[in-house]
């Protein structure tokens, strides 16, 4: 857009082009920092820094970390990534498994339908929210333990899950216009 605006202004005064140029101001321009080759993968997950990529395929999860590929067998439904902590959480129909970026399994929790996963906005917060049919769990990925649970009233369906920016609490929207908010150790 900026280049088109410059060309337009070279041809003559154009208020719209002038506005485009003013909108860019002195802000730094986006730059490509690098690229990592990954297979064509419709189920790809990326971390915020772009240093770790996970591809969820029907029979395995594959990730690229610092140029090396790792594979973990299984029909994984979702993934959450912590490149700074060198951890990956993978969910399946029956469990949530945490591995390190070398593919070594660090722990697992049995869950019924453990997806989708929701991370805290803070990349250093080692927690993940796990939405399940009628409840949600907040899991510490360092200890691979549930630190808070929210159950929908009267067995209602859990519709959506949000984790606080630093991972200290979560909110679950349940059918019947209920919102359940829990924090580590309190409801």
KOLMIRO-445467 format. One record per residue: x, y negated, z of N, C-alpha, C, CB in turn. Coordinates in steps of 0.05 Angstrom, whole numbers, plus 5000, padded with zeros to 4 digits. Each point is the difference from the previous one (the first is absolute). Glycine has a CB too. Layout:
! residues N
XYZXYZXYZXYZ/...
This chain:
! residues 187
501750245000498349765000501749755000496450255024/505849764992501849775001501349944973500850115049/500150104937501249964974498149894980503150375010/494449734990498049894982499449715006498050464996/502049475029499549725008502249824990497550155040/505049934962502349854990499749954970503050195037/496450024948499749974971497749814993501850464994/496149565021497749824995500849715006496850375011/504749585010500849735006502049894980499250105048/502450084940501949904979498549904976503450335016/494249784979498449914977498549755006499650474986/500049465039498649765007498850025028498949924952/500149875059498950005027497550175001501949545008/498150645010497750195005499450015030501250274958/496649625051499550005029500050285013497349584992/501550614993500050275011502850125003495550074979/506249895001502750095001501549865022499950104951/499749645053501349855021499150125027500149584972/497450495031499050135025501450265005495649774994/504750394985501450265003502849965011497350204963/504149605025502849955008500049905029501249894952/497049945055499949905028499450225019498449564983/500050645009499450225017502450185007495449994980/506550025001502450165005501949855018499550224955/500649515043501849845017502850115001496149895027/505150114996502850095003500150285013501549525004/496350624995499950275012501950184986495349935014/506050265000501850194986498350184982503349995039/497850084939498750174981500350295007500749664964/497350515031500350295006502350124984495150035009/506450145004502250144987499850305004502949595006/497850554974500150295002502550085016497550064956/502150085066502250085017501250264993497849755036/500850414949501050264993497750184992504049955030/496650294962498050204993500950285008498349704963/499850475042500550285006498450174982501049895049/500250294936498450174982498350205016503549954964/494050055031498250205013498350134978499949745044/499250504961498350134981497349864997502250445011/496449604967497449894996498250115023500649954949/498449885068498750105024497649825006504350205017/493249894979497749845007499749975030497850154958/503350025059499749995029502449885013497050404998/504349404990502549895012499449825023502250034955/499649975065500049825023502749875001496550285026/503649464981502549865002500149855026500349954950/502150025061500349835024500149714992502450385025/497449444994499949714995502649904987496749955038/505550174969502649904990500750134973501449935046/497250274945500650134975502450195001498049614978/502750485046502350175003499350305001502349635023/495150424981499150285003497450034984502250045046/497850174938497650064984499250295004501349644966/496150415038499050275003498050064978500849995050/499450244938498150094980498550245011502949844962/494550145040498350225010499050164977498649735041/502350514956499250184978498350225012504249894973/494450275010498250205010501350215019497549944959/505050125037501350215016502349915017498650314965/502249435032502349915016500049695001502650424988/498949485031500649715001503049974993496349915036/504349904947502749944992500649715007499950354963/502449605049500749725004502849944991496749985037/503849774957502649904992500949825022499050044950/503350025062501249835021502949974993496750175035/504249584961502849944993501050174977500849865048/497550174932500850144975499850305002503049634992/496450485031499850295003497050085001504550025024/494950214964497250115001499850225021499449894951/498350115063499450205019497250114994502949785036/496750484969497450124995499050145025501150064951/496349905055498850155022497550144989501749665035/498350604966497750154989497449945015503150364984/494649665003497449975012498349814984502150085044/495349954960498049844987499449755017497950414977/503849395021499849765017498049814988504850055014/493649835003497949814992500949715001496750335016/505149615003500849725003502849995013495249855005/506149924994502749975011500249725012502050334967/499749655054500749745011503050005003495549955025/505849824970502949994998501249795019499650154953/502649935059501649825017502950024992496750055039/504249814940502750034991502149915021498449924954/501049875062501949915020500350215022498749534990/499350625015500150225020500750274988496649755027/503550254946500650244984498050235006504949875000/492650055000497850205005497849984980501149985048/497650254947497850024982497850175014503049964958/494549945042497850155011498350104976499949735044/499550534956498450124979497650135012504150084972/493549875015497650115011498950214980498949585025/499950634986498750214984497150035010504550244992/494349964997497250075009499950065030499050174953/503249945058499950105028502149885018498350404981/503649435010502149905018501249744991500950475011/500649415007501749774995502850095007496349655009/505650344972502750085005501949774996498950474985/503049505034502049784998502750144993497449695033/503950204947502650104992502049774999497950384973/504749685027501949794995500449984970502350075046/499349734945500349964972501850224987499549515008/501650675008501550234989498150234996504249845023/493350134985498050224997499850185024500949984952/500649965070499850175024497549935015505050035002/493550185005497449965015500649925029497750344970/501149445039500549905027497750075018502649634981/495150435008497750085017497450004983502349815040/495650304972497550034986497750005020502250254963/495649645029497550005016497850124983501549595026/496950594987497750124986497749805001501550475012/497449474964497749824998498150124979502849595013/494750354989498150074979499949764980497250305031/503649754945499949804978501549745009495750194983/506949825018501749795010500749794979501850325034/496349554955500549784981497649834997503450274976/496749485015502549874992501649905025497749864958/504850095037501849895020500149704997502850435000/497549435023500149715000502449925018495049954992/506949904996502349915015499549725011503050284972/498649655049500149725010501549844979499950145049/499549604950501449824981503049985006495749754994/505050275031502849985009501450264992498849695038/503150304944501450244990501650145022500349794956/500250075067501450125022498250145020503549654994/493950305003498050125019499750304993497649565006/503450625011499950284993497450145006504850005009/493049884981497450125005498550034973499849815047/498350384953498350034977497250075010503950154970/494149735018497250065006499150224982499149535015/499550674996499050234985497050005001504350275009/494449684969497050014999499150284996499849534982/498450565034498950274998496949974998503950205027/494750024969497149984994498449835021500450434978/500049625048498449865020501749845020496550354995/506049635000501849865019502549924986498150255038/503749614976502649924990502050025022497949694966/504650365027502150035019502349814993498850485009/502549415011502449844996502350185009497649555008/504350504973502250195005502649855001497450374978/504249695042502849905002501750194984499349785046/502050134932501650184983502750075012497649804961/503350055059502550075013499750255017501449525000/496450495016499550235017498150204987500849715040/498050224937498050164987497850085020503450174966/495449625046498050045021497849794996503450195032/494149894975497749824999500249825024497150344977/502849395018500249815022497349865005504849934989/493350104993497349895004498150144981501849555015/495750494995497950124983497549835002501950465006/496649524972497549864999497950194988502349554995/495650515020497950174990497549844994501850385027/497049674950497649864992497750095018501649964953/496749855056497750075017498150204986500349555021/498650634995498050204991501050164976496449705017/506250354981501050164978499849884973498850385026/501049354973499849864975502550024983496849695022/502950264952502350014982501849765002497250274969/505449795032502049785000500249904971502650205040/496849554955499949894973502649864992495249945006/506149925013502449854993501749985025497749744964/504950215032501949985022501949774995499750505008/500949355012502049794998501950025024496849694975/505850285020502050015022501049715003501450494990/499049435035501049725006502849974988497249985042/503649774953502549954986502450135013498149584986/502050445040502350125013499550295010501449545014/496250564980499450285006499150055029503250114965/496149695050499350045028497050085004503649685012/494850284967497250075001498950064973499549725041/498050384958498750054975497049965003503650334986/495049624992497149974999498950204980500349515014/497550614994498750204982497149914996503050385016/496249584959497349944993498550264996501349564978/496550475037498450254999497349944989502550185040/496250034949497349964990498249925023500850344963/497149525030498149905020500949735011498950475012/502949394974500949735007501550005027496249814975/505550395029501650015025502949944992496950345022/504549514995502849954997501450095026499349614967/502550585032501450105023502849904999497050415004/503949455017502849895001501450135023498649564980/503750555015501650135021502949914998496950405000/504549615022502849945002501450245013499249495002/503450524997501450225013499350005030503849964966/494850255042499450045028497449875009504750045008/493849824975497549885009497949994977502649725033/494950274974497849994980498249775006500250494993/
